Amino acid sequence: MSTTPATIPAPAAASRTRRILARALVVVGVLLTLVSLLAVFVKREALDPDHFKQTSQELIANPAIQDEVAAQMVEILYANVDVGAQLKDELPSNLQSLAGPIAGLSRELADRAAQELLSRPKVQDLFVTALSLSQQQLIAVLHGDTRVLETSNGNVVLNVRPLVLQLGDRFNFVSNLADKIPQESAQVTILKSDDLNTAQNLTHLLESVANWIWLLAVAAWAAAIWLARGRRREEVRALGVGLILVGLLVLVIRSVAGSYLVDQLVVSDSVRPAASEAWRIITDSLAQEGWVALAVGVLVALGAWLTGPGRYATSARTALAPVLFRTEVAWVSFVLLLLLILWILPIQSFSTTVVLAAAAAAGFVVLRRQVAVEVPEAGFPDVAGAVQSRVSEARESRSRGRSPSTTDELERLAKLKADGHLSDEEYAAAKAKLL
């Protein structure tokens, strides 16, 4: 059977103006995609309570962050409670001189006790609750309600007082601990008042575009492909390369911004491991978006290559032709492959899943049509026609008294079935007609 690709009539080429406009739209769509990824990340991490709660649980479960929170708890406890004086009051008069050394030793015990406390689920829940309250405070401020900051000097803070009280309860010699630790002394500043205006403006901008900007990106790409008559494969390839660049840029932004924030905003070297881990956990969803863009870009570029004129691409299409022309087999294989890709990729948005599935289906239809033109011999209709022609010839021969060898005809049918051109049902039907 010949597998020489058929000559496909070249479509009329688009004008130079249309080509330039198409490429400009591809670039615009890629830039809008970058903005969309950043906007969705900010909206999800800063403004989605459920997602933020999950992130908080991951934060307090991290050992480096646990160590830093434990150190802050002990620092606040000893800054507000004179442990030496408390011990002196509790010890007998002949042992009161040992209160100072014992207080020093008790600090080491407090460090261990704080770390042990933070490994308990109930205490971790206290941290998650405190951080969730801080997020609610942040959301209110970002939407213009600054009344929630009246008790925190205009700053967005994390109140760790419940954790400190839990730690103090481990030491029976500290009495009236709640009275000794006021609210303002157990607050960790998250966002200073000087930065609120910038945060408000940025959040308003990103929140307003997060829900719909991706539609503009898809519309720009669709318009670009429509305009690029005769060069659509090149624009699809440019789109794939653009998505690869977006994914790489997102990953670079995450890395560079994390290094800058940790180096510039964290003064103490002892705090930097916890700060680095916190940044990694908080921006994990952004990194996943970057990897999705990178992977989708690779798949789009691969699809553009597969439909191209290259020798290897042509050979690949010829090899796939028998499968692509079996409609049930082709679409079942496509759906299974698509589901596998969607399962592997860390896609977090339903709209992204829908767009990818629709685009993949459209590309698959284009591929099947292209192969139908290039390799018509592989098509199921042509195979069925050939079988019908052979059966008709056999009947005519019998009617003329020149019946061909039944064995030869059966061998031909068996060969067609072995080569994958006939299904079991088709082979059985042709064999029944022959016999």
LINZI-V659393 format. One record per helix or strand. SS is the DSSP state (alpha for helix, beta for strand). FROM is the first residue (numbers start at 1). LEN is the number of residues. Records with the same first field share a line. If there is no record, write none. Layout:
SS=FROM-LEN, FROM-LEN
This chain:
alpha=16-32, 49-12, 63-18, 83-8, 93-25, 121-22, 147-3, 161-8, 177-4, 183-4, 193-18, 213-15, 232-34, 269-14, 284-23, 311-14, 327-18, 350-25, 376-3, 380-20, 406-13, 424-11
beta=156-4, 187-5
